[in-house]
């Protein structure tokens, strides 16, 4: 995923806000993902520990939910092949005007 993430994030935002958009999206994802091990550990402890691998159902559900959220994000992402990246993500140009006009 790391190999395609830079290209995917760059194509999601218009030129005027691309740097900010990519940075916020990347850092928000890292912030959310950073708490998942803590959440999984809390779920495992609440289920009675992981001795013998018998109480991992809640962690499995967490992994499935995160996987479905990721699949939905990819599925709803915009395909920008063949389009002008200066116009991706909303109004073309600054203030709705095309650059050069």
Secondary structure, DSSP 8 states (H G I E B T S, - for coil): -HHHHHHHHHHHS-GGGHHHHHHHHHHHHHHHHHTHHHHHHHHHHHTT--GGG-S-HHHHHHHHHHHHHHHHHHHHS---TTS-GGGTTSSSSGGG--TT-
